[in-house]
Amino acid sequence: MLWVQAFHLMAVVTWFAALFYLPRLFVYHVEASDEISRERFCTMERRLYRGIALPSMIAVIALGIWLLSFNPSYYMSSGWMHAKLTFVVLLIGYHHICGAYVRKFAAGTVTRSSRFFRIFNELPVIALVAIMILAVVKPF
């Protein structure tokens, strides 16, 4: 179980790193003034999303299910786990919204401002804090 937990945590760290960096790239992309920079950001965003964020999310989910399978009756009867899984579902939604923005940037159809993406970039912090407190402290 400890090996699965260790790999789950590595995947979580990698996924959050991608979710923190991708919207920051969106900020820079919106602020880019030349075509070469915009093309470079499209490439960086696509590679980060497909090469790091997506595989990490899949690993987090697969390893999380594996961890749940060790003691499903305990985990699924715990309020903290229900709350944690709610935040994970919200984070998966955020991940997919990021993917939609990657596609919109590639198509050149993004109308949002850099200010929007600066605020959007802070949303995973809320999920990270909540998930870590729920997983470690298990408040209820």
C-alpha positions in Angstrom: 0.0 0.0 0.0 2.8 2.4 0.8 4.3 2.1 -2.7 0.9 2.9 -4.3 0.5 5.8 -2.0 4.0 7.1 -2.8 3.3 6.9 -6.6 -0.1 8.5 -6.0 1.5 11.4 -4.3 4.1 11.8 -7.0 1.4 11.9 -9.6 -0.5 14.5 -7.5 2.5 16.7 -7.3 3.1 16.4 -11.1 -0.5 17.1 -11.9 -0.7 20.2 -9.6 2.6 21.5 -11.1 1.0 21.3 -14.6 -2.2 22.9 -13.4 -0.3 25.8 -11.8 1.9 26.4 -14.8 -0.6 26.0 -17.7 -2.8 29.0 -16.7 0.4 31.0 -16.2 1.3 30.2 -19.8 -2.2 31.4 -20.8 -1.4 34.8 -19.1 1.8 35.1 -21.1 0.1 33.9 -24.3 -2.6 36.6 -24.0 0.1 39.3 -23.4 2.3 38.1 -26.3 2.5 40.7 -29.1 4.1 38.8 -31.9 3.1 35.7 -33.9 6.3 33.7 -33.1 5.7 34.0 -29.4 2.0 33.1 -29.7 3.0 30.0 -31.8 5.6 29.0 -29.2 3.0 29.3 -26.4 0.6 27.1 -28.3 3.3 24.5 -28.5 4.2 24.8 -24.9 0.6 24.7 -23.7 -0.2 21.6 -25.9 2.9 19.7 -24.7 2.3 20.5 -21.1 -1.4 19.6 -21.3 -1.0 16.4 -23.3 2.5 15.3 -22.1 2.3 16.1 -18.4 -1.1 17.2 -17.1 -3.2 14.5 -18.8 -1.0 11.5 -17.9 -0.6 12.8 -14.4 -4.4 13.2 -14.0 -4.9 9.6 -15.2 -2.3 8.3 -12.8 -3.8 10.2 -9.9 -7.2 8.7 -10.6 -6.0 5.2 -11.3 -3.7 5.1 -8.2 -6.4 6.8 -6.1 -8.9 4.1 -7.0 -6.3 1.5 -6.2 -5.8 3.1 -2.8 -9.5 3.1 -2.2 -9.7 -0.6 -3.0 -7.5 -1.5 0.0 -10.2 -0.5 2.5 -13.3 0.7 0.6 -15.8 0.4 3.5 -13.7 2.7 5.7 -12.9 5.3 3.0 -16.4 5.4 1.5 -18.0 5.8 4.9 -15.7 8.8 5.9 -17.0 12.3 5.5 -13.5 13.7 4.8 -13.1 11.3 1.9 -16.4 12.4 0.4 -15.3 16.0 0.7 -11.9 15.2 -0.8 -13.4 13.4 -3.7 -15.7 16.4 -4.3 -12.6 18.6 -4.7 -10.9 16.1 -6.9 -14.0 16.1 -9.2 -13.9 19.9 -9.3 -10.2 19.7 -10.1 -10.9 17.3 -12.9 -13.4 19.8 -14.3 -10.8 22.6 -14.0 -8.3 20.3 -15.9 -10.8 19.9 -18.7 -11.5 23.7 -18.8 -7.7 24.2 -19.2 -7.8 21.7 -22.1 -10.6 23.7 -23.7 -8.5 26.9 -23.4 -5.5 25.1 -24.9 -7.7 24.3 -28.0 -9.1 27.8 -28.1 -5.6 29.3 -28.0 -4.6 27.0 -30.8 -7.6 28.1 -32.8 -7.0 31.8 -32.0 -10.4 32.3 -30.4 -9.6 33.2 -26.8 -11.2 36.5 -25.8 -10.3 36.4 -22.1 -7.9 38.9 -20.6 -4.6 38.3 -18.8 -6.3 39.5 -15.6 -8.9 36.7 -16.0 -6.2 34.1 -16.4 -4.3 35.5 -13.4 -7.3 34.9 -11.2 -8.1 31.5 -13.0 -4.5 30.5 -12.1 -5.3 30.7 -8.4 -8.2 28.3 -8.4 -6.2 25.1 -8.0 -4.6 26.5 -4.8 -8.0 26.3 -3.1 -8.3 22.6 -4.2 -4.7 21.8 -3.1 -5.2 23.3 0.4 -8.6 21.6 0.8 -7.4 18.2 -0.4 -4.2 18.2 1.6 -6.1 19.2 4.8 -8.8 16.6 4.3 -6.3 13.8 3.5 -3.9 14.6 6.3 -6.0 16.0 9.1 -9.2 14.0 8.3 -11.4 16.6 10.1 -14.7 14.7 9.9 
